[in-house]
Amino acid sequence: MDVNKYTYKVFWSEEDQEYVATVAEFPSLSWLASDRQKAESGLLHLVAEVIEDLEQNGEKAPVPLG
């Protein structure tokens, strides 16, 4: 599964004083970083790890919304 096909959002959190990256297809996942690009990059790597883990356990990854 191509992790770039998922629906990502990156926004500033006043509460955390960091950028927060989220992905619609995995609502429980997020990544915080002081830099917008690092937040997105960190989440992309996390999603790739989760998908790999799902596949190794015989589970299917969510279908991208797009």
C-alpha positions, 0 to 999 in steps of 0.5 A, a space after each residue: 500500500 502506498 502511504 502517500 495515498 492516504 488523507 493527511 492533515 497538518 495543523 498547529 496546536 496551541 496547546 502542544 505548541 507543536 505541529 500535529 499531523 493526522 491521517 483520516 484512515 487511521 484516526 488513532 495515529 498522530 505525530 507531533 513535531 516543532 516543524 511542519 514537515 517533520 510532523 508529516 514525515 514522522 507520521 508517514 513513517 509511522 503509517 508505513 510501520 503500521 501497514 507493514 505490521 497489519 500485513 504481517 499479521 494477515 490483516 488488511 490496511 484501510 483503503 485510502 479515502 481518495 
